[in-house]
Amino acid sequence: MFLFIQAAHAAETAGAASLFGQILLPVAFFAIFYFLVIRPQSKRTKEHRAMVSALTVGSEIIFAGGLMGRIKAIEGDYAVVSLNN
């Protein structure tokens, strides 16, 4: 008789404790997601936007592919770049 697993009976839990646990886990996941993903990305976006708005005619730029150039004109959202300085 002792070799068989005895039936387990779950203890009754307090309703407030389980509600607190159910709310705490998603809030903790959101906080971790916010500080590891959302906040750093928004900081990078803000820095990039400030850098792009500071560009003027004559600024030297380097493209992601490694090409270097100088801005010759700014036309709206586009810039005319000379690659052979």
C-alpha positions in Angstrom: 0.0 0.0 0.0 2.9 2.4 0.7 4.4 1.8 -2.7 1.6 3.6 -4.5 1.4 7.4 -4.8 -1.2 8.9 -2.5 -3.8 11.2 -3.9 -2.8 14.8 -3.5 -5.3 17.4 -2.4 -4.8 21.0 -3.3 -4.9 23.5 -0.4 -7.3 26.3 -0.7 -5.5 29.6 -1.5 -6.5 33.1 -0.6 -8.2 34.9 -3.5 -6.2 38.1 -3.0 -2.8 36.3 -3.2 -3.6 34.6 -6.4 -5.0 37.8 -8.0 -1.7 39.6 -6.9 0.3 36.8 -8.5 -1.6 36.9 -11.7 -1.1 40.7 -12.0 2.5 40.8 -10.9 3.9 38.4 -13.6 2.6 40.4 -16.6 3.7 43.7 -15.1 7.2 42.3 -14.4 7.4 41.0 -18.0 6.3 44.4 -19.4 8.9 46.2 -17.2 11.7 44.0 -18.4 10.6 44.4 -22.0 10.3 48.1 -21.6 13.8 48.6 -20.1 15.6 46.1 -22.4 13.8 46.9 -25.8 11.5 49.9 -25.9 13.5 52.5 -24.0 16.9 51.9 -25.7 15.3 51.9 -29.1 13.5 55.2 -28.5 16.8 56.7 -27.3 18.6 55.6 -30.5 15.7 57.0 -32.6 15.9 60.3 -30.8 19.7 60.6 -31.2 19.4 59.7 -34.9 16.6 62.2 -35.5 18.7 64.9 -33.8 21.8 64.0 -35.9 19.8 64.1 -39.2 18.2 67.4 -38.4 21.7 68.9 -37.7 23.0 68.0 -41.2 23.7 71.1 -43.4 25.2 71.8 -46.8 28.9 71.0 -46.6 28.6 68.3 -43.9 30.7 65.2 -44.4 28.8 61.9 -44.1 29.7 58.2 -44.2 27.1 55.8 -45.5 26.5 52.4 -43.8 28.4 50.7 -46.7 31.5 52.8 -46.0 31.2 55.4 -48.8 32.2 58.9 -47.8 30.7 62.1 -49.2 29.8 65.7 -48.7 26.3 67.1 -48.8 25.9 69.5 -51.8 22.2 70.4 -51.4 19.2 69.5 -49.3 15.9 69.2 -51.1 13.1 68.4 -48.7 13.6 65.0 -47.2 16.5 64.2 -49.6 20.1 65.3 -49.8 22.3 65.6 -52.8 25.7 64.0 -52.0 29.0 64.3 -53.8 31.1 61.2 -53.5 34.2 62.4 -55.3 35.5 65.2 -53.1 
